[in-house]
Amino acid sequence: MSAFSDARTIPSGTVLDTDLAIIGGGPAGITLALSLAGKPIRVLMLESGGTSFDDKTQALYDGTQTGVPYTPLNATRQRYLGGGTNHWGGWCRPLDASDFEQRSWVPYSGWPFKKTALDPYYPRAQALVEAGPFDYEAKSQQWVDQYGAPLTLGAGGVYNSWFQFSKMRGSELPTNFGERYAADLKQISNLTALLHANVTNIALTPDAKSVDHLDVATLTGGKFTVKAKHIVLATGGMENVRLLLASNGVMKQGVGNGNDLVGRFFMDNPVPRNTAKLVVFAGPIAPYYPSNQRGDGAIFRAALAVTDDYKRAAHVMDSLTTVENRIELDDFGKAVVATTASALGIDGGDAAAYELGCGMELKPDPDRRLTLISARDALGMPRLNLHMTIGDEDFALYRQTIKELGRQLLAAQTGLIHLDRCSRESWLETMDWGNHHVGTTRMHNDPKQGVVDADLKVHGIGNLFVAGSSTFPTCGASNPTMNLVALALRLADHIKGLFP
Ligand SMILES: Cc1cc2nc3c(=O)[nH]c(=O)nc-3n(C[C@H](O)[C@H](O)[C@H](O)COP(=O)(O)OP(=O)(O)OC[C@H]3O[C@@H](n4cnc5c(N)ncnc54)[C@H](O)[C@@H]3O)c2cc1C
């Protein structure tokens, strides 16, 4: 086989044998394949799609929804090589140290390792997503020198922080892993990438202690089998669930689902728009707040982050507040600004106002979950339903953070905040989602509390691993992809150790 093959040409009944099968060719799967290049491991990557969008393949992602409105299940992901990076926004930022901690005020929180376990992998992850030098806080001074001072904030829980953006070489768009790394994948002599290959079943041995084989189907009716020493499931935070639950030939409740955890704890970052207005007394704010800027080889944008100390003290969730478009205040707003500035003894004549947006962290909720439904896709697999929830407390905790930001702005005589959204209905009116699929195969060392262990191995199954943000026990506020790429690099190191 050449490095890229078409599963539709494989005769039905064929049994393929390999050392490692990677199911899924999104950023997680591609990162693994790239990292294992040249190692004494025969790697087979099974990708459902081809190298471009196809309606029939994408329709395999159709599903239903209940609860709070969410992006349709076939629009919140892309089913071809590159996966979600075929339509991602490229926002990157490492998770905070406190995101990994067991937080007494966040039920089910706590990763089985600290952020320091991922730190060595971030620079390589940053290089793979092509987000420029791994600068974030460290080099921000250069951006400040180039574009002007950040907001002066009084002491408190909110601080100026940074996003960096993925940008594919030779393109203005974020790095699309399929397009960007196709040529590199084809060069890897120990890799076969099988396109149009849909894994439909993870068949366990009768004792349910390991995976015996994978059943694979094509949309042209082909059916064959893959036998692998080890398997990594990397089909995204929703499809990982579908495949585990639907593979119920030996474990009736689904593979790895002995404790009814697979599919529960779904999380995403709610992105409520126009949550509040920010007024800056001294006039327009530095351009890196409302829009992306370039400097020092990076594309970056400022955000207002929450300090780890404030999260611990005030028991708020993580959030990243962004400054959006500049707006004109109405007469009432102008009067409020004028009287506040005058009370502070400063000039508010040049004041500029902006809408604020945000990426919030949700509290883990076992009832926010993916389950199988009776409807089936073209390959006979049961489809998914997503039951989406968001608690009043999630909004209340974020409001507390915005109030803290307002307090710090007033304390520094920099500006003020007007909170626009005060009821749940009002928040939901402008609710958008990050399309980050987190938590559904959560990581925990205790099999009663997690689907995978700290090495991302499914509890109780000797040769099955899961990659991607479905393994994150909590989601933080930073976008997941660079973080899941870092975690995939860590998994690749573990896998290398399995083939001495
Ligand atoms: C509109 C949008 C904007 C986003 N913006 C950002 C952003 O700015 N920053 C950020 O960090 N993240 C962003 N994301 C999220 C990002 O796309 C995901 O975090 C990322 O793609 C997940 O990577 P993955 O490899 O785990 O899964 P996926 O990217 O979903 O890849 C899974 C792969 O598995 C394949 N597959 C599925 N089922 C099977 C099967 N049964 N057999 C074989 N193959 C299968 C799929 O075809 C796909 O290629 C965004 C997502 C969306 C939808």
The ligand as a Tripos MOL2 file, in Angstrom:
@<TRIPOS>MOLECULE
LIG
   53    58     1     0     0
SMALL
NO_CHARGES

@<TRIPOS>ATOM
      1 C1        -16.7210   26.4050   13.6010 C.3       1 LIG1
      2 C2        -15.6300   25.8690   14.5000 C.ar      1 LIG1
      3 C3        -14.6210   26.7320   14.9430 C.ar      1 LIG1
      4 C4        -13.6210   26.2500   15.8060 C.ar      1 LIG1
      5 N1        -12.6430   27.1160   16.1980 N.ar      1 LIG1
      6 C5        -11.6760   26.6840   17.0440 C.ar      1 LIG1
      7 C6        -10.6510   27.5830   17.4670 C.ar      1 LIG1
      8 O1        -10.6080   28.7500   17.0810 O.2       1 LIG1
      9 N2         -9.7110   27.1100   18.3240 N.ar      1 LIG1
     10 C7         -9.7200   25.8180   18.7740 C.ar      1 LIG1
     11 O2         -8.8430   25.4560   19.5630 O.2       1 LIG1
     12 N3        -10.6730   24.9390   18.3500 N.ar      1 LIG1
     13 C8        -11.6450   25.3440   17.5070 C.ar      1 LIG1
     14 N4        -12.6120   24.4690   17.0780 N.ar      1 LIG1
     15 C9        -12.5680   23.0710   17.5840 C.3       1 LIG1
     16 C10       -11.6130   22.1850   16.7800 C.3       1 LIG1
     17 O3        -12.0680   22.0560   15.4630 O.3       1 LIG1
     18 C11       -11.5280   20.8130   17.4680 C.3       1 LIG1
     19 O4        -11.0330   21.0120   18.7890 O.3       1 LIG1
     20 C12       -10.5970   19.8190   16.7760 C.3       1 LIG1
     21 O5        -10.8490   19.7200   15.4070 O.3       1 LIG1
     22 C13       -10.7470   18.4360   17.4160 C.3       1 LIG1
     23 O6         -9.7520   17.5850   16.8900 O.3       1 LIG1
     24 P1         -9.8940   15.9840   16.8910 P.3       1 LIG1
     25 O7         -8.7870   15.4770   16.0550 O.co2     1 LIG1
     26 O8        -10.0080   15.5030   18.2820 O.co2     1 LIG1
     27 O9        -11.3100   15.6790   16.2080 O.3       1 LIG1
     28 P2        -11.8560   16.0750   14.7630 P.3       1 LIG1
     29 O10       -11.2010   17.3100   14.2930 O.co2     1 LIG1
     30 O11       -13.3190   16.0610   14.8660 O.co2     1 LIG1
     31 O12       -11.3570   14.9010   13.8280 O.3       1 LIG1
     32 C14       -11.9450   13.6210   13.8690 C.3       1 LIG1
     33 C15       -11.6670   12.9100   12.5600 C.3       1 LIG1
     34 O13       -12.1800   11.5780   12.6680 O.3       1 LIG1
     35 C16       -12.8610   11.2300   11.4780 C.3       1 LIG1
     36 N5        -13.8700   10.2230   11.8360 N.ar      1 LIG1
     37 C17       -15.0340   10.4330   12.5000 C.ar      1 LIG1
     38 N6        -15.6780    9.2690   12.6720 N.ar      1 LIG1
     39 C18       -14.9040    8.3090   12.1320 C.ar      1 LIG1
     40 C19       -15.0310    6.9010   12.0120 C.ar      1 LIG1
     41 N7        -16.0830    6.2360   12.5020 N.pl3     1 LIG1
     42 N8        -14.0430    6.2030   11.3790 N.ar      1 LIG1
     43 C20       -12.9590    6.8410   10.8830 C.ar      1 LIG1
     44 N9        -12.8040    8.1850   10.9720 N.ar      1 LIG1
     45 C21       -13.7540    8.9080   11.5970 C.ar      1 LIG1
     46 C22       -13.4350   12.5260   10.9780 C.3       1 LIG1
     47 O14       -13.6780   12.4860    9.5920 O.3       1 LIG1
     48 C23       -12.3530   13.5380   11.3630 C.3       1 LIG1
     49 O15       -11.4220   13.7350   10.3360 O.3       1 LIG1
     50 C24       -13.6250   24.8980   16.2260 C.ar      1 LIG1
     51 C25       -14.6300   24.0340   15.7620 C.ar      1 LIG1
     52 C26       -15.6300   24.5170   14.9100 C.ar      1 LIG1
     53 C27       -16.6970   23.5960   14.4430 C.3       1 LIG1
@<TRIPOS>BOND
     1     1     2 1
     2     2     3 ar
     3     2    52 ar
     4     3     4 ar
     5     4     5 ar
     6     4    50 ar
     7     5     6 ar
     8     6     7 ar
     9     6    13 1
    10     7     8 2
    11     7     9 ar
    12     9    10 ar
    13    10    11 2
    14    10    12 ar
    15    12    13 ar
    16    13    14 ar
    17    14    15 1
    18    14    50 ar
    19    15    16 1
    20    16    17 1
    21    16    18 1
    22    18    19 1
    23    18    20 1
    24    20    21 1
    25    20    22 1
    26    22    23 1
    27    23    24 1
    28    24    25 2
    29    24    26 1
    30    24    27 1
    31    27    28 1
    32    28    29 2
    33    28    30 1
    34    28    31 1
    35    31    32 1
    36    32    33 1
    37    33    34 1
    38    33    48 1
    39    34    35 1
    40    35    36 1
    41    35    46 1
    42    36    37 ar
    43    36    45 ar
    44    37    38 ar
    45    38    39 ar
    46    39    40 ar
    47    39    45 ar
    48    40    41 1
    49    40    42 ar
    50    42    43 ar
    51    43    44 ar
    52    44    45 ar
    53    46    47 1
    54    46    48 1
    55    48    49 1
    56    50    51 ar
    57    51    52 ar
    58    52    53 1
@<TRIPOS>SUBSTRUCTURE
     1 LIG1         1 GROUP 0 **** ****
